[in-house]
């Protein structure tokens, strides 16, 4: 049941991020024929302008600022009153002419000789609480206004030397600018006008056809389709039955989770038994599946910047390539449904992820990671280019190239997360296994110094297990690491084990067990399992290595001392004192190590090195383990077990092959002396 709990959480997370309403979409591109049936508008909808059109109209709107002027009533009133109070006793009629001409000039509007502040055809003039648009051509410059003022007065009073009178009373000075430019308000109104530009350019009525089957999708048709889809998704889709979409989303989420479950079940079911690896796999899958669902809706223009390839790299460090490819592909499936041109986007990132997994095995250290990023980018862009040139996808090539490059290098930046996850979930990456297999590590050096015979035995087991694991496609690096550490518990009591006695004792006599009872000897030997597990914990070895320590003897019996116990009249019911307190092997790697450990140790007693002897020897060891039920929980097939036995027989034949006897020669000098 515990294997389903993480999947249930994944199901609910995916369900929560799936769209809540219908989303209409069509997979097409401009310039290509419309492959769907004739599309007739079922609703009325406006035709939206493209973003480029809106940008251009806003640019044009802001290029010429319509100036805003305020009418200065106080200036006008003051100067008209001044004109009406001029002293003109010789010609009282001239005073009224001056005042009337001045009013007319101010009604037109006067600005400084610099003129209108913007080359606009109109200006806004605020007089009182109202603002009206005025043709800029009607507005007078100061010098022009004074000239018009003088001409008007002179033409109205031909019988008087009006020009002399005007100069005498400085009447022209009464004409001053009565329109004041308001820069702040002008800019504010201009911004408002730009924002007020209509976002639509037409209207489509219900029943009107949008595009016919086989018709070439032009820019105009494309904009109608885009407008229809947006209107449908915002109104019709949003108003549809919520229950039906929840039900549909539940089915989609369930399918994704079921695909993941069967991917694990078919490729590597042992993942279910390792809580750390299982939780890590489901976490990475959930993160990138959510990105595949959410990002196409939130930021569809920047979808190519998402580092989907990072999902494959984060999984590749800890899992079999087949499981990684399947999990990665399932996490990308939502792109097919929720991304524009989903088939193309899915293909691009699937290809990039698979190739990046392969190349990252060779370029995963230091600056080489950046080389792998360039390779990933090259693959992503090449696939995009192929789809672009064959009209399967659209988009700006330069913009897409920059986004894909960013995505590839974001994978390099994000990969160190694998080291963090390795600690959090207690995982063992390929690179961590390489470090563990380094025999110069402090723990292995300590084993070599304290228990040299055990260290040599571990090296032999490692080489044997390496050959067997490679033959059946098991994890070679993992089984090598397990072999090196499986007997580290012996370093706490090295003299208890026969392989160390002759190396460590002064006279080479095997004395450790001489004065011990069979029970005491068995308990001292058995203790290396518990000691090994404690040492592994103390030195923070991964749990998968501790599993090798606990499983390499399984629940077998210390046969030699148990036989002595029985021959001395011991009670068979006390077999528990002679039984290893370990666990039965589960994985193929643990099974391989158990067999190689037993065969390497027992092979030292072989006297006959013939192929028949090796064949009988290996069969006897394997049959013995099976009779003791040690493989009852092992996930190894009969076919693989047959390959294991065949490989072990060949390995023993190569290790104990016969050698040519070299003839003895007498020293020539001795011969001459005789």
Secondary structure by P-SEA (a helix, b strand, c coil): cccaaaaaaaaaaaaaacccbbbbbbbcccccccccccccccbbbbbcccaaaaaaaaaaaacccbbbbbbcaaaaaaaaaaaaaccccccaaaaaaaaaaaaaaaaacccccccccccccbbbbbcccbbbbccccccccaaaaaaaaaaaaaaaccccaaaaaaaaacccccccccccccaaaaaaaaaaaaaaccccccccccccccccccccccaaaaaaaaaaaaaaaacccccccaaaaaaaaaaaaaaaaaaaaaaaaaccccccccaaaaaaaaaaaaaaaaaaccccccccccccccccaaaaaaaaacccaaaaaaaaaaaaccccccccaaaaaaaaaaaaaaaaaaaaacccccaaaaaaaaaaaaaaaaaaaaaaaaccccccaaaaaaaaaaaaaaaaaacaaaaaaaaaaccccaaaaaaaaccccaaaaaaaaacaaaaaaaaaaaaaaaaaaaaacccaaaaaaaaacccccccccccccccccccccccccccccccccaaaaaaaaaaaaaaaaaaaaaacccaaaaaaaacccccccaaaaaaaaaaacccccccccccccccccccaaaaaaaaaaaaaaaccccccccaaaaaaaaaaaaaaaaaacccccccccaaaaaaaaaaaaaaaaaaaccccbbbbbccaaaaaac
